[in-house]
Amino acid sequence: MKRTTHHQLVGSVLGLCLLLSVGCAARGVTVSERTTQAPMATLPLKPYFGDLKSIDVTAGDKAVPFLFDTGGGLTCITPEVARNVGCTPFGRLTGFRSIGERLDLERCGKIPLRLGSASLEIELAVFDLMPLLKQQGDVPLAGGMASLDMFAGLPLTLDFTHGTLVIESPASLVERVKSMKPISVRFQRQAGGAALDLFLEIQAKTGTIWLEVDSGNAGPVRLSPHAIKQLGLNASLNDRVDVTLEVRGLGALPNDAYVDERIYDGLLNTIFLKQIVLTVDFSTGRAWARKHAE
């Protein structure tokens, strides 16, 4: 066991947003349908900063990179992009970061977006990401943050290692999960039901814990003190500790963890996502995974 240093560059690089478990949109989406075995869309996950990834999103007549954050909760756009698509912000969305801090964000009406071959219509929120991102260094311009609410009601496959995000068709979903194992997941919907977050069930010495899937966490896994105790580990606040996470239905995955207070059991990270391929059907609540080593 060792004490942490401030090498948490990106344990939550967005500060106010990446550990939201609300991030920034409300949803209503339509996706162009296909009758073939092919997925609806395959999106490249592009390097953004460190282990963080982005996807290209067309808003209005312009394609811009959106930071891809599975822990963001809601999809948001910057004030500049809001102006470009004719959005005059209104109202309020309220959510809570995983550290318990409340956030209030303004809304847009439903805005048509395009992701590769997929067309979506989503009610976005407005949040100025760039001042926070620039605190980390010379980072590329981002037009917003793409979170899981963007894919509500759809089957989605995330392969972080090979850099792909796949919106499955019914046929491609059936084919995809043939080589995968069912795992136990549950969803959370903050902000009056607008947000969407994903949690995986982890076996512990005492009961189980539920950890949020957070591609915006490029630091160690974050574990609350009560979760550390359930796992049978000897660690205190601000400690770094090696941990083996036994994903129910999948098996053990090694990682390292940082102990701090959360309103959840904890947050997974990019190291975890690099070890697996994850498929979630947000219409049925079912999920599957396989290890890259298998």
N, C-alpha and C positions, 0 to 999 in steps of 0.2 A: 504494500500500500504506500502511496506517496501523496504528498500534498500537491494540490494543483498550482500551476503558475497561471499567468494571464494569457496563455496560448489558447484563448477561446475566441479566436478571431471570428469564428463564424458559427460558434455553438448556436448563435442566432444572429446571423449577419444583418438581419433587418431590424434588430432591436424591437421596435414597436410592432412589427408585423409577423416575423417568421415564427415567433412562439405564441402567436395569438390564440391559436385554436379558434380564432375567428380571423379572418384576414381582412378581406375587404370585399360580396355580391349576392343577389337573389337570383333565382333561376327560372328559366323557361326556355327550353332548347329544342331545336329540331335539327336532325342530322340527315343528310342525303342518304337514302337507302340504296343498297345494291342487292342483286339477286344471285351473286356469285359466292364462291367460297372465300373470297378475299375479305380482309378487314374493311371497315368503313374508312379508316384513315390510319396511316402510319406516320408519326411525327418524329423527326430527329430531335433528340435532347442535345442541345449544343452547349459546349463549355461557356460558362459565364464568368465566374470568379472562383478560384480554388476548385472545390468539389461541387459548387453550385451549378445548376443547369438552367437553360432558358429554352423556350419554344417560340417559333415565329407565329404571330397572330396578326391577321389582317383586320384592322378596325377602320371603317370608312374605305378609302381607296389606298391605304398605306399599310404595308407589313412592317411590324415593329417587334423586337424581342420582348417577351414577357418572362420574368423570372418564374420558374416552375417550382412551386412550394406546396407539397402535399399537406403540410401543417398549417397552411395559411387560412383555411376555413372558407374564405370568400375570395372571389376574383375582383381585383380592383384595377383601375386605370389612373394614370397621372392627370393632374389638371390640364396639362397641355393636350393630351390625347382626348380628354373629355371635350375640350373646345373644338378639336378637329372633327369630332363626330357629332357635334351639335348638341351636346349634353349640357344643360344648365342644372347643376347639382341641387338637390332638394332633400327634405326629410332627414331621417336618421336611422342608422343601423348601430346597435349596441352589442358589443361582445366583450370577452375577457381573455387576456393573455394567459398563458399557462402559469405565470407567476402571480395571477390574480388581479392584475391591473385592468381597469375598465377602459375601453376605447369606444368613442362615438365617431361614426363616419357618415358622410353624406352619400346619397344615392343618385344613380341615374335611372332613367327608365330603361326598358329593354332595348339593347343595342345589338344589331347583327354583327357577328364576327365570323371569320373563316380560319380554320386550322387545316391546312392541307386540303384534302377533298371533303372535309366536313364543314357544314354550315350550321352555326349555332345562333341562338338569340337569347341573350342573358341580361338580366338586370344587374348592372355593375355598381360598385361603390367607387368613390374617388379618394385617392390617397397619394400624397407626394412622396414617392419612394426615394428619389435620387439624393436628397440631403443625407439620409441615413446610409445609403449605399456608399456615398462618396467618403464617409468617415473611414471606410475600409481601405481606401486607396483610389487609384485611377481605374475605375470600373466603367464598363460600357454603359451607354444610355439604355434604360429599360422603360418601356411604355406602360408597364403595369406588372401585376403578379397574377399568374394563373394557378388557381387552387382546385381542389377536387370538386367543388360545387359546379364547376364548368362541365363535369361529366356525370352529374346526377342522372340516374335512370339509364345509364349506359354501362356496358361491360368494358373494362379497361385493363390493359396489360402494361406493366412498368418493368423494363429491363434497363436498369441504371448502368450496368457495366457496359452493355453494348450500345447504349445511348438511343434507345427507342421507347416511344410511348404509343401504344396501339389502341385505337378505338375499335373493338371487335364487332363483327357482324354476328348474328345468331349462329351461323354455320362455322365461322372461324373460331368462335368461343368454344364450341363443342370439340373442335379439333385441337385447340390449344390446351385444354385442361386434361386431355387424355394422358399426358405424361407428367401431370402435377398431382400434388396431394391436397385434399381439402384441409383448410385451416379455419380456426375460430376467430371471427372478427365481430366488431360492432361499430356502429356509426354514432356520431354526435352532431346535433344540429343546433347551433347557437343562433343569435341574432334573429329571434323570432322565427326560426326554422329555415333561414336563408343559408346559413353556413353548413359545411359538410366536412367532417373530420373522420379519420379512419383509425381504429385501435385494434391491435393484435393481442390475443390472449397468450400469456407467458406462464408456464408452470413455475411454481415456487415451492419452497419447503413448507410454507404455510399458505394454503389456498393457491390462488393465481393472481397475477397482476395484469393490467391492461396498459400497453404502451402505445402512444400515438406514433403513426408513421409520419416522419417529418424529414422530407428531402431538403428542407431549409436549414437543417442542423448538421453542419459540417464539422462540428466538434465532437466530443464524446457523447455517448448516451447519457441522458439526464435522468436521474432516479431520485425520487423523494425518499426521505429517511425511513418512512414506514415501508416503502417497497424494498429498500435495502434489508430491513429487518426480516421481511417475508422471505427474501431470497437466502437468508441465513448468512449474510456477509457482515464482516466486522469493519464498518466504516462510519465516519461521522461527517457532518456538514463540511463541504469544501474539500473533501478527500477525492482522490482519483483511485480507482480500484479496477482490477481485471474482473470481468464478469462473463459467465456463460449463460446465454439466454435460451431456454428450452421452449421453442415455439410449439404450442399445442397443435399436433397433427403433422409437424414438419421435422422437429428435432433440434439439436443444439447448435448454436452459432456463437462464436467467441467475439468479444468486444471489450472496450474499456468504458468506464462510466465515471461521471462526476456527480457528487451528491449535493443536491440543493433542494429547496422547498418548491413544490409545484402544487397546483390544485388538482393535478392528475397523479397517477402512479409514476409517470415519466414519459420521456420522448425518445424514440429511436433516432437513427442518424444515417448519414450517407454511407458509412462503413457497413452498416447492417444491410442497406439496400444493394450494395455491390455484391453481396453474397447470395442473392436470391433473384428469381424472377417471380413477380407477384401479379396475379390476375384477380380482379374484383368485379363482380356483377352488381352494380349499384341498384339495379332494379329488383333483385331478389335477396340481397344481403349475403350472398354466398361468395366465398373466396378460395383461391388455390395458390400454392406456391411450390417451387422446386429450388433446390440448391444448385448453384452453378457447378459445384463439384460433382454433381450426380448426372 
